[in-house]
Amino acid sequence: MRYAVYLTPPDGSPLAEAAATWLGRSPFPGPAGPAAAPAMALPEVPARYGFHATMRAPFILAEGRTEADLLAAFEAFAAQRPVLHPVLAIAPLSRFVAFRSDDPALSRAAQETVEAFEPLRAPLTEADRARRSPDKLTSRELDLLERWGYPYVMERFVFHMTLSGPVGESLDTVTAAAKSHFGALDGAPHPLILAIYREDEPGGPFHVIATQNAAASSNSDRSR
């Protein structure tokens, strides 16, 4: 099994519901349905992971570590972090369409999360390295891959919540469709909470197994 620490809108929130409808699947418990996204958006690509923003990319637990260890570490970590409320706007990101934000609190949160959960991560395997297409990475990204298990961390981190697969020439069309679907949710602030997602088997869907207590964490210092 692989685990990841992601940011997600709370289950049942307007953004979570709209994203589940767009992708045809929620990472929270509930029935799946046909995706509202057009087929050209390749919604099945992000749907496998569930709507999210990556804080700690998928990893296998280190030898001797258990899911209970991970959940305990997550509970302690999340209890000390505020719920974030960034303004999210739909925009292209390379060949993809995503909700994006340049709120610096997101970059700080990502760095803290990477550092906090590093002791629980198993070393990379050769298959892990190959999955990251090392021939396409810069020397700095290769260093980050070896140090943290993922190349797009620290100063290489770019916040995004993916809404499509790699759509190429359909980028503008898919962006317009996403903006139409999400309506007033586009360009608005949204609460985002930390969550543990788990992949039970290689290539399988990720689903939420633990979330940040939004009510308690809302009282934390948002300027952290």
Salt bridges, closest charged atoms under 4 A:
GLU67 OE1 - ARG198 NH1 2.79
GLU112 OE1 - ARG81 NE 3.26
GLU112 OE2 - ARG224 NE 3.80
GLU118 OE1 - ARG56 NH1 2.87
GLU118 OE2 - ARG121 NH2 2.71
GLU118 OE2 - ARG147 NH1 3.79
GLU126 OE2 - ARG129 NH1 3.03
ASP128 OD1 - ARG131 NH1 3.00
GLU141 OE2 - ARG156 NE 3.46
GLU146 OE2 - ARG129 NE 2.83
GLU155 OE2 - ARG140 NE 2.56
GLU155 OE2 - ARG156 NH1 3.67
ASP186 OD2 - LYS179 NZ 2.86
GLU199 OE1 - ARG2 NE 2.68
GLU199 OE2 - ARG48 NH2 2.37
ASP200 OD1 - ARG198 NE 2.62
ASP200 OD2 - HIS207 NE2 3.57
